[in-house]
Amino acid sequence: MNATIQNEAPDAQFASVQQKAARSSFYLAMRLMPAAQREAMFAIYAFCRAVDDIADDGRGTRSERQAALNEWRADLASLYAGTPPTRLGFLVQPVRQFALRLDDFLAVIDGMEMDVREDIVAPEPATLDLYCDRVASAVGRLSVKVFGMNEEQGFALAHDLGRALQLTNILRDLDEDAQLGRLYLPCDALDTAGITSRDPAAVLADPRLDNACRQLAALAHRHYANAQRLMALRPKGRIATPRLMGAVYSQILTEMEHTGWQAPRHRVSLSKLKLAQIVLANGLSR
């Protein structure tokens, strides 16, 4: 989210966020929710976009971007102290209505800080898992509060579904991340595939890349399966949205497996017909 969005009035903020989100599967899932919950999810999305842009837009030095993240931390502290700054006005009602936790917002910033501090390249598996927890599962922990789930079941779902979605995005965005000097494929997958280089461009040109990617895809599928088992228990709350997100992105992952990760790659997306079929297959209730 850029400075224009941050400084707009709340109604303009949500209009801008919706416009950006309308091009993604996120928007389709959000349409399943009642108005109050939908607006809370857009507020969470707006926050995530704001801090994500600091990490990814390439503007400023690392120290300047670190300072910008620290400003968001300070603003969150003020929000939870009862004196919200103007640019966080869009979060006041969702935080109050759904008891969103400060720790989860801060975890998202911690994840962005991992990208700001240094470009992540072939991380250790534990580092990758921590990154996924911060940038994705923490968002899930915020979201399940909006969905009305209890914390035990909701946080368990956030753990697996968040990781599954983030791993899918990593496999989907290999080229875009490499342009930023990043490579999120873990070192053990590269080693198993026989890839010794840690240069993102060289790794993406290596014919053994497909093998490394399929290892990460298998891990993502395990997380999707765990999330699906949790949702099959029909926990309290509105699970239509996470169920649809899981179905859409697991299908995107399957499509990527069909096409493979050899160059030249193209960003996999689902047709409107396929999305409609997934919506019908997964239902619109709860």
C-alpha positions as CSV (number, residue, x, y, z in Angstrom):
1,M,0.0,0.0,0.0
2,N,1.5,3.3,-1.0
3,A,1.4,6.6,0.8
4,T,-1.6,7.7,-1.2
5,I,-3.7,5.0,0.3
6,Q,-2.3,5.6,3.8
7,N,-3.4,9.2,3.8
8,E,-6.8,8.8,2.3
9,A,-10.0,8.9,4.2
10,P,-11.3,5.4,5.4
11,D,-13.9,5.1,2.6
12,A,-11.3,6.0,0.0
13,Q,-8.9,3.5,1.5
14,F,-11.3,0.7,1.2
15,A,-12.2,1.6,-2.4
16,S,-8.6,1.6,-3.3
17,V,-8.0,-1.7,-1.6
18,Q,-11.0,-3.3,-3.3
19,Q,-9.7,-2.1,-6.7
20,K,-6.4,-3.7,-6.1
21,A,-7.8,-6.9,-4.6
22,A,-10.4,-7.3,-7.4
23,R,-7.7,-8.7,-9.6
24,S,-7.0,-11.5,-7.2
25,S,-8.6,-14.7,-5.8
26,F,-8.6,-12.8,-2.5
27,Y,-11.5,-10.7,-3.6
28,L,-13.5,-13.7,-4.7
29,A,-13.2,-15.2,-1.3
30,M,-14.0,-11.9,0.5
31,R,-17.3,-11.6,-1.4
32,L,-18.5,-14.6,0.6
33,M,-18.4,-12.6,3.9
34,P,-21.0,-10.3,5.6
35,A,-20.2,-6.6,5.3
36,A,-18.6,-6.1,8.7
37,Q,-16.3,-9.1,8.3
38,R,-15.5,-8.2,4.7
39,E,-14.5,-4.7,5.6
40,A,-12.3,-6.0,8.5
41,M,-10.6,-8.3,6.0
42,F,-10.0,-5.4,3.6
43,A,-8.5,-3.5,6.5
44,I,-6.1,-6.3,7.3
45,Y,-5.3,-6.6,3.6
46,A,-4.6,-2.8,3.5
47,F,-2.2,-3.1,6.4
48,C,-0.4,-6.0,4.8
49,R,-0.1,-4.2,1.5
50,A,1.3,-1.1,3.2
51,V,4.2,-3.0,4.9
52,D,4.7,-5.3,2.0
53,D,5.3,-2.4,-0.3
54,I,8.0,-1.1,2.0
55,A,9.8,-4.4,1.6
56,D,9.2,-4.9,-2.1
57,D,9.0,-1.6,-3.9
58,G,12.7,-1.0,-3.9
59,R,12.4,2.6,-2.8
60,G,15.0,4.0,-0.4
61,T,17.9,2.4,1.3
62,R,17.6,-0.6,3.6
63,S,18.0,1.7,6.6
64,E,15.2,4.0,5.3
65,R,12.9,1.0,4.8
66,Q,13.8,-0.3,8.2
67,A,12.8,3.1,9.6
68,A,9.5,3.0,7.8
69,L,8.7,-0.4,9.3
70,N,9.6,1.0,12.7
71,E,7.1,3.8,12.2
72,W,4.4,1.2,11.6
73,R,5.4,-0.5,14.8
74,A,5.1,2.8,16.7
75,D,1.8,3.5,15.1
76,L,0.4,0.1,16.1
77,A,1.6,0.7,19.7
78,S,-0.3,4.0,19.6
79,L,-3.4,2.3,18.2
80,Y,-3.5,-0.3,21.0
81,A,-2.8,2.4,23.6
82,G,-6.0,4.1,22.5
83,T,-4.5,7.0,20.5
84,P,-4.6,5.8,16.9
85,P,-2.7,7.8,14.3
86,T,-4.7,9.1,11.4
87,R,-3.3,6.6,8.9
88,L,-4.4,3.7,11.1
89,G,-7.9,4.9,11.3
90,F,-9.1,2.1,9.1
91,L,-8.0,-0.5,11.7
92,V,-9.7,1.0,14.7
93,Q,-13.1,-0.7,14.2
94,P,-11.8,-4.1,13.2
95,V,-9.3,-4.3,16.1
96,R,-12.1,-3.4,18.5
97,Q,-14.9,-5.5,17.0
98,F,-12.8,-8.7,16.4
99,A,-10.2,-8.4,19.2
100,L,-7.3,-8.6,16.7
101,R,-4.0,-9.2,18.4
102,L,-1.1,-6.7,18.3
103,D,1.4,-9.5,18.3
104,D,0.1,-10.8,14.9
105,F,0.3,-7.3,13.3
106,L,3.9,-7.1,14.6
107,A,4.7,-10.5,13.3
108,V,3.8,-9.4,9.8
109,I,6.2,-6.5,10.1
110,D,8.9,-8.9,11.4
111,G,8.4,-10.9,8.3
112,M,8.8,-7.9,6.1
113,E,11.9,-7.0,8.1
114,M,13.5,-10.3,7.1
115,D,13.3,-9.1,3.5
116,V,14.5,-5.6,4.3
117,R,17.4,-6.6,6.4
118,E,18.9,-8.8,3.6
119,D,17.7,-10.5,0.5
120,I,16.6,-14.0,1.4
121,V,18.5,-16.5,-0.7
122,A,18.2,-20.3,-0.3
123,P,17.2,-20.2,3.3
124,E,17.5,-23.0,5.8
125,P,14.2,-24.8,6.2
126,A,13.6,-23.4,9.7
127,T,14.2,-19.9,8.4
128,L,11.8,-20.4,5.5
129,D,9.2,-21.7,8.0
130,L,9.6,-18.7,10.2
131,Y,9.2,-16.4,7.3
132,C,6.0,-18.2,6.2
133,D,4.7,-18.0,9.7
134,R,5.3,-14.2,9.9
135,V,4.1,-13.1,6.4
136,A,1.3,-15.6,6.0
137,S,0.2,-17.6,9.1
138,A,0.2,-14.4,11.2
139,V,-2.2,-12.9,8.6
140,G,-4.2,-16.1,9.0
141,R,-4.3,-15.6,12.8
142,L,-5.8,-12.2,12.3
143,S,-8.2,-13.5,9.8
144,V,-9.6,-16.4,11.8
145,K,-10.6,-13.9,14.5
146,V,-12.7,-12.1,11.9
147,F,-14.1,-15.5,10.8
148,G,-15.3,-16.1,14.4
149,M,-13.2,-19.2,15.0
150,N,-11.9,-20.1,18.4
151,E,-8.2,-19.6,18.8
152,E,-7.2,-23.2,19.2
153,Q,-8.8,-24.4,16.0
154,G,-8.3,-21.1,14.2
155,F,-4.6,-20.8,14.9
156,A,-4.1,-24.4,13.9
157,L,-5.8,-23.6,10.5
158,A,-3.8,-20.4,10.1
159,H,-0.6,-22.4,10.7
160,D,-1.1,-24.9,7.9
161,L,-3.2,-22.8,5.4
162,G,-0.9,-19.8,5.7
163,R,2.2,-21.9,5.0
164,A,0.5,-23.7,2.1
165,L,-0.6,-20.4,0.5
166,Q,2.8,-18.8,1.0
167,L,4.7,-21.8,-0.4
168,T,2.4,-21.7,-3.4
169,N,3.1,-18.0,-4.0
170,I,6.9,-18.6,-3.7
171,L,6.7,-21.2,-6.5
172,R,4.5,-18.9,-8.5
173,D,6.7,-15.9,-8.2
174,L,10.2,-17.3,-8.8
175,D,11.1,-14.9,-11.6
176,E,9.7,-11.8,-9.9
177,D,11.6,-12.6,-6.7
178,A,14.8,-13.3,-8.6
179,Q,14.6,-9.8,-10.1
180,L,14.7,-8.5,-6.5
181,G,17.7,-10.7,-5.7
182,R,15.7,-13.2,-3.7
183,L,15.4,-17.0,-3.8
184,Y,13.0,-18.5,-1.3
185,L,13.6,-22.2,-2.4
186,P,15.2,-23.8,0.7
187,C,18.8,-24.9,0.6
188,D,18.0,-28.5,1.3
189,A,15.7,-28.7,-1.8
190,L,18.4,-27.2,-3.9
191,D,21.0,-29.6,-2.5
192,T,18.8,-32.6,-3.0
193,A,18.3,-31.5,-6.7
194,G,22.1,-31.2,-7.1
195,I,22.0,-27.4,-7.5
196,T,25.1,-25.9,-5.8
197,S,24.7,-22.3,-7.0
198,R,23.0,-19.8,-4.8
199,D,22.7,-17.1,-7.4
200,P,19.0,-16.6,-8.1
201,A,19.4,-16.2,-11.9
202,A,21.7,-19.2,-12.1
203,V,19.3,-21.4,-10.1
204,L,16.3,-20.4,-12.2
205,A,18.3,-21.3,-15.4
206,D,19.4,-24.7,-14.0
207,P,17.6,-27.6,-15.6
208,R,17.3,-29.3,-12.2
209,L,15.2,-26.5,-10.9
210,D,12.0,-28.5,-11.5
211,N,13.1,-31.1,-9.0
212,A,13.7,-28.6,-6.3
213,C,10.4,-26.9,-6.9
214,R,8.5,-30.2,-6.7
215,Q,9.9,-30.8,-3.3
216,L,8.5,-27.5,-2.0
217,A,5.2,-28.3,-3.8
218,A,5.0,-31.6,-1.9
219,L,5.4,-29.7,1.4
220,A,2.7,-27.2,0.4
221,H,0.3,-30.1,-0.4
222,R,0.9,-31.6,3.0
223,H,-0.1,-28.2,4.6
224,Y,-3.2,-28.0,2.3
225,A,-4.1,-31.5,3.4
226,N,-3.7,-30.6,7.1
227,A,-5.8,-27.5,6.6
228,Q,-8.5,-29.5,4.8
229,R,-8.7,-32.0,7.6
230,L,-9.2,-29.2,10.1
231,M,-12.0,-27.6,8.1
232,A,-13.6,-31.0,7.6
233,L,-14.3,-31.0,11.3
234,R,-16.6,-28.1,10.7
235,P,-15.2,-25.8,13.5
236,K,-17.1,-22.9,14.8
237,G,-17.0,-19.8,12.5
238,R,-17.3,-18.9,8.9
239,I,-14.9,-21.2,7.1
240,A,-16.2,-20.7,3.5
241,T,-13.6,-18.1,2.9
242,P,-10.5,-20.1,4.0
243,R,-12.0,-23.2,2.4
244,L,-12.3,-21.4,-1.0
245,M,-8.8,-19.9,-0.7
246,G,-7.3,-23.3,0.0
247,A,-9.2,-24.8,-2.9
248,V,-8.2,-22.1,-5.4
249,Y,-4.5,-22.0,-4.5
250,S,-4.1,-25.7,-4.2
251,Q,-5.5,-25.9,-7.8
252,I,-3.0,-23.2,-8.9
253,L,-0.3,-25.4,-7.3
254,T,-1.5,-28.4,-9.2
255,E,-1.6,-26.5,-12.5
256,M,2.0,-25.4,-11.8
257,E,3.0,-29.0,-11.3
258,H,1.4,-29.9,-14.6
259,T,3.4,-27.3,-16.5
260,G,6.6,-27.6,-14.5
261,W,9.1,-25.0,-13.6
262,Q,11.5,-25.2,-16.5
263,A,12.2,-22.0,-18.4
264,P,10.4,-20.2,-20.0
265,R,7.9,-20.0,-17.2
266,H,4.6,-18.1,-17.1
267,R,2.6,-17.1,-14.1
268,V,-0.2,-19.6,-13.6
269,S,-3.7,-18.4,-13.1
270,L,-7.1,-19.9,-13.2
271,S,-9.8,-19.1,-15.8
272,K,-13.1,-17.6,-14.7
273,L,-14.8,-20.9,-15.5
274,K,-12.4,-22.9,-13.4
275,L,-12.9,-20.4,-10.5
276,A,-16.6,-20.7,-10.8
277,Q,-16.4,-24.5,-10.7
278,I,-14.3,-24.4,-7.6
279,V,-16.8,-22.0,-5.9
280,L,-19.7,-24.4,-6.7
281,A,-17.7,-27.4,-5.6
282,N,-16.8,-25.9,-2.3
283,G,-20.2,-24.3,-1.5
284,L,-21.0,-20.9,-0.1
285,S,-22.2,-21.7,3.4
286,R,-20.3,-21.0,6.5
